[in-house]
């Protein structure tokens, strides 16, 4: 085989690899593909870049689609040894506009309107609870 043919084969293979990488990175699922009309309304991230990163989100949803809420949480950013929390609220109902770390991530007056709570902890364990603040 001539050196010219080998060069063309290598370029062809490299082209296939680059095409696959571009396709794979642009075809990842996103929250816009989920049913429920999710809208992020508040977010918090601690400024600690050397230790555990804490992320807290509040999102509104048009319907109580529990599986879609869990999928939404799974798609949110997560850092190993950090934590990600997502609180879901019904679209059109009151929701927090500001979040903070701690046992209560938002003003307690919003608790009755919280539909779901998604947590991915420092060990990567996921928990999802429906109506987490109702007795």
C-alpha positions in Angstrom: 0.0 0.0 0.0 1.4 3.4 -0.9 2.0 6.1 1.6 -0.6 8.3 0.0 -3.3 5.6 0.5 -2.3 5.1 4.1 -2.5 8.9 4.7 -6.1 9.0 3.2 -7.1 6.1 5.4 -5.8 7.8 8.5 -7.5 11.0 7.6 -10.8 9.1 6.9 -10.6 7.4 10.3 -9.8 10.6 12.1 -12.7 12.3 10.3 -15.0 9.5 11.6 -13.7 9.9 15.1 -14.2 13.7 15.1 -17.7 13.2 13.6 -18.6 10.7 16.3 -17.3 13.0 19.1 -19.3 16.0 17.8 -22.5 14.0 17.3 -22.2 12.4 20.8 -21.6 15.7 22.5 -24.4 17.5 20.8 -27.0 14.7 21.2 -26.9 14.5 25.0 -30.4 14.7 26.7 -31.3 18.1 28.1 -34.1 19.4 30.4 -35.9 21.0 27.4 -36.7 17.5 26.1 -38.6 16.5 29.3 -42.4 16.8 29.6 -43.7 19.2 32.2 -42.4 22.6 31.1 -39.6 22.9 33.7 -38.3 26.3 34.4 -35.4 27.1 36.7 -36.5 30.0 38.9 -33.7 30.1 41.5 -30.2 28.7 42.0 -27.5 28.7 44.6 -23.9 27.5 44.4 -21.3 27.9 47.1 -18.1 29.7 46.2 -15.9 26.9 47.6 -13.9 25.5 44.8 -11.5 23.5 46.9 -14.0 21.4 48.9 -17.5 20.1 48.5 -19.6 22.1 46.1 -23.2 22.6 47.1 -25.8 23.3 44.4 -29.4 24.1 45.2 -32.1 24.7 42.5 -35.8 25.6 42.5 -37.8 24.8 39.4 -41.4 25.3 38.4 -43.3 22.5 36.6 -46.7 22.5 34.9 -47.8 19.1 36.1 -46.8 16.6 38.8 -44.9 14.2 36.6 -42.8 12.5 39.3 -40.6 10.5 36.9 -39.9 13.6 34.8 -38.9 15.5 38.0 -36.5 12.8 38.9 -35.0 12.9 35.4 -34.7 16.7 35.7 -32.7 16.2 38.9 -30.5 13.6 37.2 -29.7 16.1 34.5 -28.6 18.9 36.8 -24.9 19.5 37.4 -23.2 17.4 40.1 -19.7 17.4 41.4 -18.2 14.3 43.0 -18.2 14.7 46.8 -20.6 17.7 46.5 -24.4 17.7 46.6 -27.2 18.8 44.4 -30.7 19.6 45.6 -33.7 20.5 43.4 -37.0 21.7 44.8 -40.1 21.6 42.5 -43.0 24.0 42.6 -46.3 24.1 40.6 -46.2 26.7 37.9 -48.4 29.6 38.8 -48.1 29.0 42.6 -45.7 30.8 44.9 -42.0 29.7 44.7 -38.8 31.0 46.3 -36.7 33.4 44.4 -33.7 33.0 46.7 -32.0 29.9 48.0 -29.4 29.3 50.7 -27.6 26.3 52.2 -28.7 24.7 55.4 -31.5 22.6 56.7 -34.1 25.0 55.2 -32.9 26.1 51.8 -35.7 28.7 51.3 -38.3 30.7 53.3 -40.5 28.2 55.2 -43.6 29.9 53.9 -43.0 28.1 50.5 -43.0 24.6 52.1 -46.7 23.9 51.5 -46.2 24.6 47.8 -43.2 22.3 47.3 -44.2 19.3 45.1 -41.0 17.4 45.2 -37.4 17.3 46.5 -34.5 15.7 44.7 -31.2 15.2 46.4 -27.9 13.7 45.1 -25.6 13.5 48.1 -21.8 13.5 48.4 -21.7 9.7 47.7 -23.8 10.0 44.6 -26.9 8.5 46.2 -30.1 9.9 44.8 -33.3 10.4 46.8 -36.6 11.8 45.5 -39.6 12.6 47.7 -43.0 13.7 46.7 -44.7 16.4 48.8 -41.7 16.5 51.1 -43.0 19.1 53.6 -46.6 17.9 54.0 -47.5 15.8 57.1 
